[in-house]
Amino acid sequence: MDVLDLARLQFAVTGSLHFLFVVLTLGLAPLVAIMQTLWTFRGNPVHERMTRFWGQIYVINYALGIMTGLVMEFQFGLSWSGLSHYAGDVFGAPLAIETLGAFFLESTFLGLWIFGWHRLPPKLHLACIWIVTLTAYASAFWIMAANAFLQNPAGAVERGGHLELVDFGAMLTNPMLVFALPHVIGAALLTGGCVVMGASAYHLFRRTAEREFFTKSLRLGVVVAAIGAMVAVGFGFAQFGPVGEFQPGKFDGGAPLVMAGFGFMILIGELLQLFIAFFLLPVIYWLPRWRWVHPIVMLITPLPFVAAILGWLAREVGRQPWLIYGKLTVADAMSPGLTSGTITLSLVAFTAVLGLLAVVDYLLIARTVRRGPAAATLGVPSGPGGPAPERATALSL
Amino acid sequence: MDILWFGVFAVLVLGYFALEGFDIGLGMLLPFLGRTREGRDRIVAAMAPFVLANEVWLVAVAGVLFGAYPRAEGEVLFGLYPLVVALLVSWILRDAGLWFRRRLDGRAWRTGWDCIICLGSYGLAFGWGAALVALASGMSITPLGLAGGVAVAAALAFHGWTFVSWRLPGRVTGARRGGRALLASACVAAAPAAALLAGAAPWILDHTAPADTLNVLSIMILPLAPIMLAGQVWVWRAFGPGRAPERTLSFF
């Protein structure tokens, strides 16, 4: 492998890892916000327990989203300084707006939400999770706007050897953005719904004590996953128009990786849509009692993650050799002077650290699911029935 | 507009060192101030509600660098390649330690992640010291960077020590510090970066993006500045000392 391949591999590995966690963050955030809204306004304690249990899974998953995201943000400057040199005046804008206008707020208010249990007034605490959710989706918008610019550099013209921003509106209404963004959001809701469904099916199948809890969770998961599947598949097919117009021949027998990614993504998406929207959704009333379906629901949990990665492979590899379609090649964008020694070292460091942490994170999520709502520690109230004596030290601030 | 965005950039850089500085400092002091597991739990719980609101300032720095100074971004990050990689790995490990330390109950698990928090914090402090020295000397990474690392580590450790004496007066360090002492130690933590920013101001301004780009950034971001500021202030109001005692288990 030459330097360019290694730099691309590094971006592919960290980008894929990032999206695995981000897609679940985007999928779970609205679910947790809805659960907490129900609890705040109806006062049913089961909704409080749902908020804490699914919130804990959301937060554990979130950790890796941040860590992989840091590498993504800095990687542009490390490996691809040619991009910021040639197109930074344009491409930098959505990224800057994402970090300041979305992620800055998301991180601040997530801290308030995680540590503000029983400390902030309930309605303000609820507002925190909704701000976190809205800013997460705002982040998705700006990142997709930046990516769409790479697919089709709308709103910019080349002057004096680099791109200049001339029409910000055209950048925000890029045809490569307007169908891809709902597609990604649909995929995220499908993923979040499938994780909630799968974990609920596990507990219902095992006949654990939390029957009401997981009956409600399963139904919410099915509804959200069905909506997500319809949106993801619909806006997936809707992208054929703009892709055919701006990147003709992208999916016509080019690289095998693109074809395989594209084909299997469609297969998984349609199967999930068929199963969830046309089978699980109509029988949602009986579903918690139909024990034979539960193993199938558990088994499909990884599929939306696989489809999401395949979709990104198709979108990104299919654009090769261009970094900015028709304007800047990946080879020209690579930092001049990048050596195979430095890129290998950083590739190994990032892959090893993030890969290991990702495995640990998934094991922790699996353990949280297995131990059930009674063991969730997020926002556990003190006092009778609260934290065990062993944990009392942290309270003695 | 150039001056305005340089101001934003400077505030974000200095804010990062003044705020995240005490998290890094406390991470370095963790084994010294918290000899028992309970002691370390208390220290981590003291800084935990601030960490997410603090570290995000550096993410914002990188965003402004990309948005307002795109040609400087590639030059700086690539010029400091090994240091940037070391800083990122340290940052990730420190964060992993915080997020994971309480997820299992075993003693070895938590002690192990506490070690990683400490190592990651040292990596951050020394990485920043070396990076600041390298930036000041025209992107050459020299042994002098180590001296810079020692200086920054000392400044951040002092800031961390002051923070915990303010948040938990008399409970961890035996000392009590007021808000004014904390402000002073924040200035100490931010001083090296402030010196560098002052020296590099002409170079940074020279790399500013065109007016059209800055206008877009201003229109999209400046209206949100009050909410960003309000969120930060709210964190300090909600989790400062003298508030209602903790009624929940700390998540970190």
Boltz contact constraints between the chains, C-beta under 6 A:
constraints:
  - contact:
      token1: [A, 63]
      token2: [B, 99]
      max_distance: 6.0
  - contact:
      token1: [A, 67]
      token2: [B, 92]
      max_distance: 6.0
  - contact:
      token1: [A, 67]
      token2: [B, 95]
      max_distance: 6.0
  - contact:
      token1: [A, 71]
      token2: [B, 88]
      max_distance: 6.0
  - contact:
      token1: [A, 73]
      token2: [B, 62]
      max_distance: 6.0
  - contact:
      token1: [A, 74]
      token2: [B, 88]
      max_distance: 6.0
  - contact:
      token1: [A, 77]
      token2: [B, 73]
      max_distance: 6.0
  - contact:
      token1: [A, 77]
      token2: [B, 74]
      max_distance: 6.0
  - contact:
      token1: [A, 77]
      token2: [B, 77]
      max_distance: 6.0
  - contact:
      token1: [A, 78]
      token2: [B, 77]
      max_distance: 6.0
  - contact:
      token1: [A, 81]
      token2: [B, 74]
      max_distance: 6.0
  - contact:
      token1: [A, 81]
      token2: [B, 78]
      max_distance: 6.0
  - contact:
      token1: [A, 84]
      token2: [B, 70]
      max_distance: 6.0
  - contact:
      token1: [A, 84]
      token2: [B, 73]
      max_distance: 6.0
  - contact:
      token1: [A, 84]
      token2: [B, 74]
      max_distance: 6.0
  - contact:
      token1: [A, 85]
      token2: [B, 71]
      max_distance: 6.0
  - contact:
      token1: [A, 85]
      token2: [B, 74]
      max_distance: 6.0
  - contact:
      token1: [A, 88]
      token2: [B, 70]
      max_distance: 6.0
  - contact:
      token1: [A, 89]
      token2: [B, 70]
      max_distance: 6.0
  - contact:
      token1: [A, 89]
      token2: [B, 209]
      max_distance: 6.0
  - contact:
      token1: [A, 89]
      token2: [B, 210]
      max_distance: 6.0
  - contact:
      token1: [A, 89]
      token2: [B, 213]
      max_distance: 6.0
  - contact:
      token1: [A, 92]
      token2: [B, 66]
      max_distance: 6.0
  - contact:
      token1: [A, 92]
      token2: [B, 67]
      max_distance: 6.0
  - contact:
      token1: [A, 92]
      token2: [B, 70]
      max_distance: 6.0
  - contact:
      token1: [A, 93]
      token2: [B, 67]
      max_distance: 6.0
  - contact:
      token1: [A, 93]
      token2: [B, 213]
      max_distance: 6.0
  - contact:
      token1: [A, 93]
      token2: [B, 216]
      max_distance: 6.0
  - contact:
      token1: [A, 95]
      token2: [B, 66]
      max_distance: 6.0
  - contact:
      token1: [A, 96]
      token2: [B, 63]
      max_distance: 6.0
  - contact:
      token1: [A, 96]
      token2: [B, 64]
      max_distance: 6.0
  - contact:
      token1: [A, 96]
      token2: [B, 66]
      max_distance: 6.0
  - contact:
      token1: [A, 96]
      token2: [B, 67]
      max_distance: 6.0
  - contact:
      token1: [A, 96]
      token2: [B, 217]
      max_distance: 6.0
  - contact:
      token1: [A, 97]
      token2: [B, 220]
      max_distance: 6.0
  - contact:
      token1: [A, 99]
      token2: [B, 59]
      max_distance: 6.0
  - contact:
      token1: [A, 99]
      token2: [B, 60]
      max_distance: 6.0
  - contact:
      token1: [A, 99]
      token2: [B, 63]
      max_distance: 6.0
  - contact:
      token1: [A, 100]
      token2: [B, 60]
      max_distance: 6.0
  - contact:
      token1: [A, 100]
      token2: [B, 63]
      max_distance: 6.0
  - contact:
      token1: [A, 100]
      token2: [B, 221]
      max_distance: 6.0
  - contact:
      token1: [A, 101]
      token2: [B, 221]
      max_distance: 6.0
  - contact:
      token1: [A, 101]
      token2: [B, 224]
      max_distance: 6.0
  - contact:
      token1: [A, 103]
      token2: [B, 59]
      max_distance: 6.0
  - contact:
      token1: [A, 104]
      token2: [B, 56]
      max_distance: 6.0
  - contact:
      token1: [A, 104]
      token2: [B, 60]
      max_distance: 6.0
  - contact:
      token1: [A, 104]
      token2: [B, 228]
      max_distance: 6.0
  - contact:
      token1: [A, 107]
      token2: [B, 52]
      max_distance: 6.0
  - contact:
      token1: [A, 107]
      token2: [B, 56]
      max_distance: 6.0
  - contact:
      token1: [A, 108]
      token2: [B, 53]
      max_distance: 6.0
  - contact:
      token1: [A, 108]
      token2: [B, 231]
      max_distance: 6.0
  - contact:
      token1: [A, 109]
      token2: [B, 231]
      max_distance: 6.0
  - contact:
      token1: [A, 110]
      token2: [B, 52]
      max_distance: 6.0
  - contact:
      token1: [A, 111]
      token2: [B, 52]
      max_distance: 6.0
  - contact:
      token1: [A, 111]
      token2: [B, 53]
      max_distance: 6.0
  - contact:
      token1: [A, 114]
      token2: [B, 251]
      max_distance: 6.0
  - contact:
      token1: [A, 115]
      token2: [B, 49]
      max_distance: 6.0
  - contact:
      token1: [A, 117]
      token2: [B, 248]
      max_distance: 6.0
  - contact:
      token1: [A, 118]
      token2: [B, 247]
      max_distance: 6.0
  - contact:
      token1: [A, 118]
      token2: [B, 248]
      max_distance: 6.0
  - contact:
      token1: [A, 165]
      token2: [B, 212]
      max_distance: 6.0
  - contact:
      token1: [A, 165]
      token2: [B, 213]
      max_distance: 6.0
  - contact:
      token1: [A, 168]
      token2: [B, 216]
      max_distance: 6.0
  - contact:
      token1: [A, 335]
      token2: [B, 78]
      max_distance: 6.0
  - contact:
      token1: [A, 342]
      token2: [B, 81]
      max_distance: 6.0
  - contact:
      token1: [A, 346]
      token2: [B, 85]
      max_distance: 6.0
  - contact:
      token1: [A, 349]
      token2: [B, 89]
      max_distance: 6.0
  - contact:
      token1: [A, 353]
      token2: [B, 89]
      max_distance: 6.0
  - contact:
      token1: [A, 353]
      token2: [B, 92]
      max_distance: 6.0
  - contact:
      token1: [A, 357]
      token2: [B, 96]
      max_distance: 6.0
  - contact:
      token1: [A, 364]
      token2: [B, 103]
      max_distance: 6.0
  - contact:
      token1: [A, 377]
      token2: [B, 249]
      max_distance: 6.0
  - contact:
      token1: [A, 379]
      token2: [B, 248]
      max_distance: 6.0
  - contact:
      token1: [A, 380]
      token2: [B, 249]
      max_distance: 6.0
  - contact:
      token1: [A, 382]
      token2: [B, 247]
      max_distance: 6.0
  - contact:
      token1: [A, 387]
      token2: [B, 249]
      max_distance: 6.0
  - contact:
      token1: [A, 391]
      token2: [B, 249]
      max_distance: 6.0
  - contact:
      token1: [A, 393]
      token2: [B, 38]
      max_distance: 6.0
  - contact:
      token1: [A, 393]
      token2: [B, 41]
      max_distance: 6.0
  - contact:
      token1: [A, 394]
      token2: [B, 41]
      max_distance: 6.0
  - contact:
      token1: [A, 394]
      token2: [B, 45]
      max_distance: 6.0
  - contact:
      token1: [A, 394]
      token2: [B, 249]
      max_distance: 6.0
  - contact:
      token1: [A, 394]
      token2: [B, 250]
      max_distance: 6.0
  - contact:
      token1: [A, 395]
      token2: [B, 246]
      max_distance: 6.0
  - contact:
      token1: [A, 397]
      token2: [B, 246]
      max_distance: 6.0
